[in-house]
């Protein structure tokens, strides 16, 4: 009988649960679940809606749980994880780790990163617009095999601007055990920013990988996650 915690995976901007397939294949015998964030769906939800979906997914497990947030996924995980009983640990995978009052955009220095292809709505519109990713193969999948990178690019969607502008109201890393997995060759989140955010975690692990090790090095990442589940 498997006594390890359930692993809940939360994707980043532009992605969906599809991005975890190869990683899940490397985790046989574990109870692994995924979350689909509204901010990257056709409805272009916001950060708080994302956090609500994450909280509901965690609460539905009904047993000890470890949650992994990748990239933007770290934001709704940080907002939601400490509100649910049973979450034993938060793992940030090249993820944003904000404090209360900080937003995705503020972590980026208040300016849109150069690889964001931003589509703003008129000021009178309730919809704040969306952003896509420019040069995804170079930014997100720098060390992913080209054919697999092209398949992933074809699945990428839009990300709501609201999700990047709303501040956190709660910081799970202040209340729960946390690990940060630094991706040292990441082209999306600079290593210097990762190091700064990793200092908020209790444990730091490192991968010599680009932004998406679940595609480029799924077996290696699976080994790191298994170690976190048992340690």
C-alpha positions as CSV (number, residue, x, y, z in Angstrom):
1,X,0.0,0.0,0.0
2,X,1.3,3.4,-1.0
3,X,1.9,5.6,2.1
4,X,3.5,8.5,0.3
5,X,1.6,11.8,0.1
6,X,-0.5,12.6,-2.9
7,X,1.3,14.8,-5.4
8,X,-0.7,17.7,-6.9
9,X,0.9,19.5,-9.9
10,X,0.0,23.1,-10.8
11,X,1.1,24.3,-14.2
12,X,2.4,27.7,-15.1
13,X,1.3,30.4,-17.6
14,X,0.1,29.4,-21.1
15,X,0.2,25.7,-20.1
16,X,-2.3,23.2,-19.0
17,X,-2.3,19.8,-17.3
18,X,-1.0,18.3,-20.6
19,X,2.5,19.5,-19.8
20,X,2.9,17.0,-16.9
21,X,2.4,13.8,-19.0
22,X,6.1,12.8,-19.3
23,X,6.7,13.5,-15.6
24,X,3.7,11.5,-14.5
25,X,4.9,8.6,-16.6
26,X,8.1,8.6,-14.5
27,X,6.1,8.4,-11.2
28,X,4.4,5.0,-11.3
29,X,2.8,3.9,-8.0
30,X,2.2,7.5,-6.8
31,X,-1.1,9.2,-6.6
32,X,-0.5,12.2,-8.9
33,X,-3.2,14.8,-9.7
34,X,-3.2,17.9,-11.8
35,X,-5.0,21.2,-11.8
36,X,-6.2,23.3,-14.7
37,X,-6.0,27.0,-13.9
38,X,-8.8,29.3,-15.1
39,X,-6.4,32.2,-16.0
40,X,-5.0,30.2,-18.9
41,X,-8.4,29.0,-20.2
42,X,-10.8,30.6,-22.7
43,X,-12.5,32.4,-19.8
44,X,-9.2,34.2,-18.8
45,X,-9.8,34.0,-15.1
46,X,-7.7,35.8,-12.5
47,X,-5.2,34.9,-9.7
48,X,-7.9,34.5,-7.1
49,X,-10.0,32.2,-9.2
50,X,-6.8,30.2,-9.8
51,X,-6.2,30.0,-6.1
52,X,-9.8,28.9,-5.4
53,X,-9.4,26.0,-7.9
54,X,-6.1,25.0,-6.4
55,X,-7.6,25.1,-2.9
56,X,-10.6,22.9,-4.0
57,X,-8.2,20.4,-5.7
58,X,-6.1,20.1,-2.6
59,X,-9.1,19.8,-0.3
60,X,-10.6,17.0,-2.5
61,X,-7.6,14.8,-1.9
62,X,-8.6,13.9,1.7
63,X,-5.1,12.7,2.7
64,X,-1.6,14.1,3.1
65,X,-0.6,16.1,0.1
66,X,2.5,17.8,-1.4
67,X,1.8,20.5,-4.0
68,X,4.1,21.6,-6.8
69,X,3.8,24.9,-8.5
70,X,5.7,25.6,-11.7
71,X,6.5,29.2,-12.8
72,X,3.3,31.3,-12.5
73,X,1.7,28.3,-10.8
74,X,3.7,29.2,-7.7
75,X,1.4,32.3,-7.3
76,X,-2.0,30.6,-6.8
77,X,-0.2,27.8,-4.8
78,X,1.2,30.4,-2.5
79,X,-2.2,32.0,-2.1
80,X,-4.1,28.8,-1.5
81,X,-1.9,26.0,0.0
82,X,-2.0,27.2,3.7
83,X,-5.8,27.4,3.6
84,X,-6.3,23.7,3.2
85,X,-5.8,21.0,5.9
86,X,-3.5,18.2,4.9
87,X,-0.9,20.0,2.8
88,X,2.5,18.8,4.1
89,X,4.8,20.7,1.8
90,X,5.0,23.2,-1.0
91,X,7.5,22.7,-3.8
92,X,8.3,25.6,-6.1
93,X,9.7,24.5,-9.5
94,X,11.4,27.5,-11.1
95,X,8.3,29.3,-9.7
96,X,7.3,32.6,-8.4
97,X,7.4,32.9,-4.6
98,X,5.6,36.2,-3.7
99,X,5.0,37.7,-0.3
100,X,1.7,39.3,0.7
101,X,1.1,42.4,-1.4
102,X,3.4,41.3,-4.2
103,X,2.2,40.4,-7.7
104,X,3.7,38.6,-10.7
105,X,4.4,42.0,-12.3
106,X,6.0,43.5,-9.2
107,X,8.3,40.5,-9.0
108,X,9.4,41.3,-12.6
109,X,10.3,44.8,-11.6
110,X,7.0,46.4,-12.6
111,X,7.7,46.1,-16.3
112,X,6.5,43.4,-18.8
113,X,9.3,40.9,-19.5
114,X,10.5,41.2,-23.1
115,X,9.1,37.7,-24.0
116,X,5.5,38.7,-23.0
117,X,3.4,39.5,-26.1
118,X,0.9,41.7,-24.3
119,X,-2.6,42.5,-25.6
120,X,-4.2,45.1,-23.3
121,X,-7.9,46.0,-23.4
122,X,-9.2,49.5,-23.5
123,X,-9.3,51.2,-20.1
124,X,-13.1,51.2,-19.9
125,X,-13.2,47.4,-20.4
126,X,-13.6,45.1,-17.4
127,X,-11.3,42.6,-19.1
128,X,-7.7,43.5,-18.5
129,X,-6.5,41.6,-21.6
130,X,-4.0,38.8,-22.0
131,X,-0.5,38.0,-22.9
132,X,1.1,35.3,-25.0
133,X,4.7,34.1,-25.0
134,X,7.1,35.3,-27.7
135,X,9.9,32.9,-28.8
136,X,8.6,30.0,-26.7
137,X,11.2,27.5,-27.9
138,X,14.0,29.7,-26.8
139,X,12.4,31.0,-23.6
140,X,10.4,28.0,-22.3
141,X,11.9,25.0,-24.0
142,X,15.6,25.8,-24.5
143,X,16.8,22.3,-23.7
144,X,13.7,20.3,-24.8
145,X,14.1,18.1,-27.9
146,X,13.0,20.2,-30.9
147,X,10.1,17.9,-32.0
148,X,8.7,17.8,-28.4
149,X,9.2,21.6,-28.0
150,X,7.2,22.1,-31.2
151,X,4.4,19.9,-30.0
152,X,4.3,21.8,-26.7
153,X,4.3,25.2,-28.5
154,X,1.2,24.1,-30.5
155,X,-0.7,23.6,-27.2
156,X,0.2,26.9,-25.5
157,X,-2.7,29.3,-24.8
158,X,-3.2,32.9,-23.6
159,X,-2.7,34.0,-20.0
160,X,-4.9,36.7,-18.4
161,X,-3.2,40.0,-17.5
162,X,-5.2,40.2,-14.4
163,X,-3.4,37.1,-13.0
164,X,-0.1,38.9,-13.3
165,X,-1.3,42.1,-11.7
166,X,-3.2,41.0,-8.6
167,X,-1.3,40.9,-5.3
168,X,-1.2,38.0,-3.0
169,X,-3.2,38.1,0.3
170,X,-1.5,35.1,1.9
171,X,1.9,33.5,1.7
172,X,2.0,29.7,2.2
173,X,5.8,29.6,2.4
174,X,5.5,31.5,5.7
175,X,3.2,28.8,7.2
176,X,4.3,25.5,5.5
177,X,7.5,23.5,4.9
178,X,8.8,24.6,1.4
179,X,11.4,23.5,-1.1
180,X,12.6,25.5,-4.1
181,X,13.9,23.7,-7.2
182,X,16.2,26.1,-9.0
183,X,16.5,25.6,-12.8
184,X,20.0,26.9,-13.4
185,X,19.7,27.4,-17.2
186,X,16.3,28.9,-17.2
187,X,15.7,31.6,-19.9
188,X,12.3,32.6,-18.6
189,X,13.0,33.4,-14.9
190,X,16.5,34.7,-14.4
191,X,18.7,32.7,-12.1
192,X,19.3,35.8,-9.9
193,X,15.5,36.1,-9.3
194,X,15.2,32.4,-8.6
195,X,18.0,32.6,-6.1
196,X,16.2,35.5,-4.4
197,X,12.9,33.7,-4.2
198,X,14.6,30.4,-3.2
199,X,15.9,32.2,-0.1
200,X,12.3,32.2,1.2
201,X,12.2,28.4,1.1
202,X,13.5,26.0,3.8
203,X,15.3,23.8,1.3
204,X,16.9,24.4,-2.1
205,X,17.5,21.8,-4.8
206,X,19.1,22.5,-8.2
207,X,18.7,21.2,-11.7
208,X,20.9,22.0,-14.6
209,X,17.9,22.6,-16.8
210,X,15.9,25.1,-18.7
211,X,12.5,26.3,-17.6
212,X,10.6,23.1,-18.3
213,X,12.4,20.1,-16.8
214,X,9.2,18.1,-16.9
215,X,9.7,17.9,-20.6
216,X,13.5,18.0,-20.9
217,X,14.5,15.9,-17.9
218,X,11.3,14.2,-16.6
219,X,13.1,11.2,-15.0
220,X,15.6,13.4,-13.2
221,X,12.8,15.7,-11.9
222,X,10.8,12.7,-10.9
223,X,13.7,11.5,-8.8
224,X,13.9,14.9,-7.0
225,X,10.2,14.9,-6.3
226,X,10.2,11.3,-4.9
227,X,13.1,12.4,-2.6
228,X,11.0,15.3,-1.4
229,X,8.0,13.1,-0.8
230,X,10.1,10.8,1.5
231,X,12.3,13.5,3.2
